[in-house]
């Protein structure tokens, strides 16, 4: 039995539909990440699971029980918010224990749970401080500790790292991953950051305009995106995409682009003349000799990141290719270069529907 199941769940505000008939089953102990651009409905969906938003249609099942009408306090879940939501006049210890005391928990049990959570999150030294005396990362640990002490059936995280600086986000991301590996609790995590999604999730739900575009393991979405939206959203730098058309004959299939023709070595459900979008990841492109090239262009930007080097190549027709190069590659702005892709790593999408066709 799934820990949490959404069956035909919808959300409307008047005539405006923001969540469109979503079906998701979340297994016990699974770390599921909802990811998508701002306004796609991911936080609304999380708030519906929490009971902070009403469900317009469909069923929400938690531990086998339909909970559509149950208030948040009766759903056995704990939520960690983006803005921490700590009581400023209370100490860290009181913030973490407040919910348990309101439920009438035994004082010794409260102390045990708070101490255990403080040790897990390494905040025991801050228990007597107030939130104003803590850094952003420490406040987020307190917010997580307040959720942990409840020992809920599921944790909900609503963009918990978005207020932190880049270095602290990485540190807290690792802490959340370690916490999940230790507790094995069912977790639903919302973020717009696809790097967070890729590194934390057992499965990712990619959302777009209230719809689910694709559900799958991180590498499944990366290597075989089902739609053009997923292809462009998952991956950093983003996938290169180029418009073209299919050319099918008795001798085989090819793609005709503004920059030239590429013979296909993969099976693809395409028809002659069909408008398509070709996708190729930066790491699946490489600089090559003139006679092997698919594209010819000029390096507009050379980006050296230490561990990686990226060349941004202007190939004309207002198109720019991102290419991952060897980190010690001798490339310079203004160089004329020849580029070839890995023919086994192409992604082809129907231009009209955005659906994958190979």
C-alpha positions as CSV (number, residue, x, y, z in Angstrom):
1,X,0.0,0.0,0.0
2,X,1.3,3.5,-0.9
3,X,2.0,5.8,2.0
4,X,0.4,8.7,0.1
5,X,-1.8,8.5,-3.0
6,X,-3.3,11.3,-5.1
7,X,-6.1,10.1,-7.4
8,X,-7.5,12.5,-9.9
9,X,-6.6,15.4,-7.7
10,X,-7.6,18.9,-9.0
11,X,-7.5,22.4,-7.6
12,X,-9.4,25.4,-9.0
13,X,-9.9,28.9,-7.9
14,X,-13.2,29.8,-9.4
15,X,-12.9,29.1,-13.1
16,X,-9.1,29.0,-13.0
17,X,-7.8,25.4,-12.8
18,X,-4.3,25.3,-11.3
19,X,-3.9,21.6,-10.7
20,X,-5.3,19.3,-13.4
21,X,-6.2,15.8,-12.5
22,X,-3.0,14.5,-11.0
23,X,-2.3,10.8,-10.1
24,X,0.7,10.0,-8.0
25,X,1.5,7.1,-5.7
26,X,4.2,7.7,-3.1
27,X,5.7,4.6,-1.5
28,X,6.6,4.3,2.2
29,X,10.1,5.6,2.8
30,X,10.3,7.2,-0.6
31,X,11.9,10.6,-1.2
32,X,9.7,12.2,-3.9
33,X,10.6,15.7,-5.3
34,X,8.1,17.9,-7.0
35,X,10.0,20.2,-9.4
36,X,9.0,22.8,-11.9
37,X,9.1,26.5,-12.7
38,X,7.5,29.1,-10.5
39,X,3.7,29.0,-10.9
40,X,3.5,25.4,-12.1
41,X,1.4,24.3,-9.0
42,X,4.0,22.3,-7.1
43,X,3.6,24.2,-3.8
44,X,-0.2,24.2,-4.1
45,X,-0.1,20.4,-4.5
46,X,2.1,20.1,-1.4
47,X,-0.3,22.4,0.6
48,X,-3.2,20.2,-0.5
49,X,-1.4,17.1,0.9
50,X,-0.8,19.1,4.1
51,X,-4.4,20.1,4.4
52,X,-3.6,23.9,4.0
53,X,-5.5,24.0,0.7
54,X,-8.8,22.4,-0.1
55,X,-9.0,19.8,-2.8
56,X,-11.5,20.7,-5.5
57,X,-11.9,17.2,-6.9
58,X,-10.3,13.7,-6.5
59,X,-9.0,11.8,-3.5
60,X,-6.0,12.1,-1.2
61,X,-5.2,8.9,0.6
62,X,-2.7,8.8,3.5
63,X,-1.9,5.4,5.0
64,X,-5.0,3.9,3.3
65,X,-7.4,6.5,4.6
66,X,-9.1,9.2,2.5
67,X,-8.2,12.5,4.2
68,X,-9.7,15.2,2.0
69,X,-11.8,16.6,4.8
70,X,-9.3,15.9,7.7
71,X,-7.7,19.0,9.2
72,X,-3.9,19.2,9.1
73,X,-3.4,18.2,12.7
74,X,-5.0,14.8,12.1
75,X,-3.0,13.8,9.0
76,X,0.1,12.7,10.8
77,X,2.4,14.8,8.7
78,X,5.0,17.5,9.4
79,X,5.8,20.4,7.2
80,X,9.0,22.5,6.9
81,X,8.3,25.9,5.4
82,X,10.5,28.1,3.2
83,X,10.5,30.9,5.7
84,X,11.2,28.7,8.8
85,X,7.9,29.8,10.6
86,X,9.6,29.9,14.0
87,X,8.2,31.6,17.0
88,X,10.6,34.6,17.6
89,X,9.8,35.0,21.3
90,X,10.6,31.3,22.1
91,X,13.9,29.5,22.5
92,X,15.0,26.8,20.0
93,X,14.0,24.2,22.6
94,X,10.6,25.7,23.1
95,X,10.0,26.0,19.3
96,X,10.8,22.3,18.8
97,X,8.7,21.1,21.8
98,X,5.7,23.4,21.4
99,X,3.7,21.1,19.1
100,X,4.3,18.1,21.3
101,X,3.2,20.0,24.5
102,X,0.1,21.2,22.8
103,X,-0.8,17.6,22.1
104,X,-0.3,16.7,25.8
105,X,2.8,14.7,25.3
106,X,4.6,13.4,28.4
107,X,7.4,15.8,29.5
108,X,10.1,13.1,29.6
109,X,9.1,12.0,26.1
110,X,9.2,15.6,24.9
111,X,12.7,16.0,26.3
112,X,13.9,12.7,24.8
113,X,12.6,13.6,21.3
114,X,14.0,17.2,21.4
115,X,17.4,15.9,22.5
116,X,17.5,13.2,19.8
117,X,16.5,15.7,17.1
118,X,19.0,18.3,18.4
119,X,21.8,15.6,18.2
120,X,20.8,14.5,14.7
121,X,20.9,18.1,13.5
122,X,23.9,19.2,15.6
123,X,22.0,22.1,17.3
124,X,22.1,21.0,20.9
125,X,24.4,24.0,21.7
126,X,21.7,26.4,20.5
127,X,18.7,25.1,22.4
128,X,18.5,28.1,24.7
129,X,18.9,30.7,22.0
130,X,16.1,32.5,20.2
131,X,15.7,32.4,16.4
132,X,17.1,36.0,16.0
133,X,20.4,34.7,17.4
134,X,20.8,32.1,14.7
135,X,22.0,32.0,11.1
136,X,19.7,31.1,8.3
137,X,21.1,27.6,8.2
138,X,20.7,27.1,11.9
139,X,17.1,28.3,11.8
140,X,16.3,25.8,9.0
141,X,17.8,23.1,11.2
142,X,15.5,24.1,14.0
143,X,12.5,24.1,11.6
144,X,13.5,20.5,10.6
145,X,14.0,19.6,14.2
146,X,10.5,20.7,15.0
147,X,9.2,18.4,12.3
148,X,11.4,15.5,13.4
149,X,10.2,15.5,17.0
150,X,6.7,14.8,15.9
151,X,7.8,11.4,14.4
152,X,5.2,11.8,11.7
153,X,4.2,9.4,8.9
154,X,5.5,11.8,6.3
155,X,7.6,14.9,6.0
156,X,6.7,17.8,3.6
157,X,9.3,20.3,2.6
158,X,8.3,23.5,0.7
159,X,11.5,25.0,-0.9
160,X,13.3,24.9,2.4
161,X,16.7,26.0,1.0
162,X,15.7,28.9,-1.2
163,X,16.5,31.5,1.4
164,X,20.1,30.3,1.9
165,X,23.2,31.3,0.0
166,X,24.8,28.9,-2.5
167,X,27.4,27.3,-0.2
168,X,24.9,26.8,2.6
169,X,22.3,25.3,0.2
170,X,24.8,22.6,-0.7
171,X,25.6,21.9,3.0
172,X,21.9,21.7,4.0
173,X,21.1,19.6,0.9
174,X,23.6,17.0,2.2
175,X,22.2,17.2,5.7
176,X,18.7,16.5,4.4
177,X,20.0,13.6,2.3
178,X,21.7,12.1,5.4
179,X,18.6,12.7,7.5
180,X,16.5,10.8,5.1
181,X,19.0,7.9,4.8
182,X,18.9,7.7,8.6
183,X,15.2,8.0,9.2
184,X,13.8,6.4,6.0
185,X,10.7,8.5,6.4
186,X,8.3,9.2,3.5
187,X,9.2,12.6,2.2
188,X,7.7,15.0,-0.3
189,X,10.0,17.9,-1.2
190,X,9.1,20.9,-3.4
191,X,11.8,22.9,-5.2
192,X,12.4,24.9,-8.4
193,X,16.0,23.9,-8.4
194,X,16.6,20.9,-10.6
195,X,20.0,20.2,-9.1
196,X,18.3,19.7,-5.7
197,X,15.8,17.4,-7.3
198,X,18.5,15.4,-9.1
199,X,20.6,14.9,-6.0
200,X,17.9,14.2,-3.4
201,X,15.1,12.3,-5.1
202,X,14.3,8.7,-5.4
203,X,11.8,9.8,-8.0
204,X,11.1,13.2,-9.5
205,X,7.7,14.6,-10.6
206,X,8.2,17.3,-13.2
207,X,5.3,19.7,-13.2
208,X,4.3,22.3,-15.8
209,X,1.2,24.5,-15.7
210,X,-0.6,22.3,-13.3
211,X,0.1,19.1,-15.2
212,X,2.6,16.3,-14.6
213,X,5.0,16.1,-17.5
214,X,6.9,13.0,-16.3
215,X,7.6,10.9,-13.2
216,X,10.7,8.9,-12.9
217,X,14.1,8.3,-11.3
218,X,16.5,11.3,-11.7
219,X,18.8,9.6,-14.3
220,X,15.8,8.3,-16.2
221,X,14.5,11.8,-16.7
222,X,17.9,13.0,-17.6
223,X,18.8,10.4,-20.2
224,X,15.3,9.8,-21.6
225,X,13.0,12.9,-21.1
226,X,9.5,12.1,-22.3
227,X,8.8,15.7,-23.4
228,X,10.7,18.7,-24.7
229,X,9.8,20.6,-21.5
230,X,11.5,17.9,-19.3
231,X,14.5,17.9,-21.6
232,X,15.0,21.6,-21.3
233,X,14.2,21.7,-17.6
234,X,16.3,18.8,-16.3
235,X,20.1,19.3,-16.7
236,X,22.5,22.1,-16.0
237,X,23.6,23.5,-18.4
238,X,20.3,22.9,-20.2
239,X,20.0,20.6,-23.3
240,X,20.8,22.1,-26.7
241,X,17.6,22.2,-28.8
242,X,17.5,22.9,-32.6
243,X,14.4,23.0,-34.9
244,X,14.4,20.9,-38.1
245,X,12.4,18.4,-40.1
246,X,12.5,14.7,-40.6
247,X,13.6,13.2,-43.9
248,X,12.5,9.5,-44.4
249,X,13.3,7.4,-47.4
250,X,13.9,3.7,-48.2
251,X,17.6,4.1,-47.3
252,X,16.9,5.4,-43.8
253,X,16.0,8.5,-41.8
254,X,17.8,11.8,-41.3
255,X,17.2,15.2,-39.7
256,X,17.4,18.4,-41.8
257,X,18.4,21.4,-39.8
258,X,19.3,24.9,-40.8
259,X,22.9,24.0,-40.2
260,X,23.0,20.8,-42.2
261,X,21.7,17.2,-42.3
262,X,22.3,14.5,-39.6
263,X,21.8,10.8,-40.5
264,X,19.9,8.9,-37.8
265,X,21.3,5.7,-36.2
266,X,18.3,5.3,-33.8
267,X,14.8,4.1,-34.2
268,X,12.3,7.0,-34.4
269,X,8.6,7.2,-35.0
270,X,8.8,10.0,-37.6
271,X,7.3,10.7,-41.0
272,X,8.8,12.5,-44.0
273,X,8.7,16.2,-43.6
274,X,7.6,16.1,-39.9
275,X,8.7,19.3,-38.0
276,X,10.9,18.1,-35.1
277,X,13.1,19.5,-32.4
278,X,16.5,17.9,-32.0
279,X,18.0,17.8,-28.5
280,X,21.6,17.0,-27.5
281,X,23.2,17.4,-24.1
282,X,26.4,19.5,-23.8
283,X,28.5,16.5,-22.8
284,X,27.3,14.6,-26.0
285,X,28.9,17.3,-28.2
286,X,32.6,17.6,-28.9
287,X,35.0,19.7,-31.0
288,X,36.1,17.7,-34.0
289,X,38.0,17.9,-37.4
290,X,36.4,19.7,-40.3
291,X,35.4,16.6,-42.3
292,X,33.5,15.1,-39.3
293,X,31.5,18.2,-38.3
294,X,27.7,18.5,-37.9
295,X,28.1,22.2,-37.1
296,X,30.5,25.0,-37.7
297,X,30.7,28.1,-35.6
298,X,32.6,30.6,-33.6
299,X,33.2,30.5,-29.8
300,X,31.3,33.4,-28.3
301,X,32.1,32.6,-24.6
302,X,34.6,30.2,-23.0
303,X,33.5,29.4,-19.4
304,X,36.1,27.7,-17.2
305,X,34.7,26.4,-13.9
306,X,37.8,24.5,-12.7
307,X,36.4,21.0,-12.9
308,X,34.6,21.7,-16.2
309,X,35.0,23.9,-19.2
310,X,32.1,25.0,-21.4
311,X,32.3,26.5,-24.9
312,X,29.3,28.5,-26.1
313,X,29.4,28.4,-29.9
314,X,27.5,30.7,-32.2
315,X,26.4,28.5,-35.2
316,X,24.3,31.1,-36.9
317,X,20.6,31.4,-37.4
318,X,20.4,32.9,-33.9
319,X,21.5,29.6,-32.4
320,X,24.1,29.0,-29.7
321,X,25.4,25.5,-28.8
322,X,26.7,24.7,-25.3
323,X,29.6,22.2,-25.5
324,X,31.3,20.5,-22.5
325,X,35.0,20.4,-23.3
326,X,38.0,18.8,-21.5
327,X,38.8,21.1,-18.6
328,X,42.3,21.9,-19.9
329,X,41.0,22.5,-23.5
330,X,42.8,25.3,-25.3
331,X,39.7,27.3,-26.5
332,X,39.4,31.1,-26.9
333,X,36.7,33.5,-27.8
334,X,36.6,34.1,-31.5
335,X,38.0,30.7,-32.5
336,X,36.3,29.0,-35.4
337,X,35.4,25.4,-34.4
338,X,33.8,22.3,-35.8
339,X,31.3,20.4,-33.7
340,X,30.0,16.8,-33.8
341,X,27.5,15.0,-31.6
342,X,27.2,11.4,-30.4
343,X,24.7,9.9,-32.8
344,X,23.6,7.4,-30.2
345,X,22.7,10.2,-27.7
346,X,20.2,12.3,-29.7
347,X,16.8,13.2,-28.4
348,X,14.1,13.9,-31.0
349,X,10.8,15.6,-30.2
350,X,7.7,16.3,-32.2
351,X,7.6,20.1,-32.6
352,X,3.8,20.4,-32.3
353,X,3.2,18.2,-29.2
354,X,6.6,18.3,-27.6
355,X,6.5,14.5,-27.2
356,X,9.6,12.3,-27.6
357,X,9.6,10.3,-30.8
358,X,12.8,8.2,-30.5
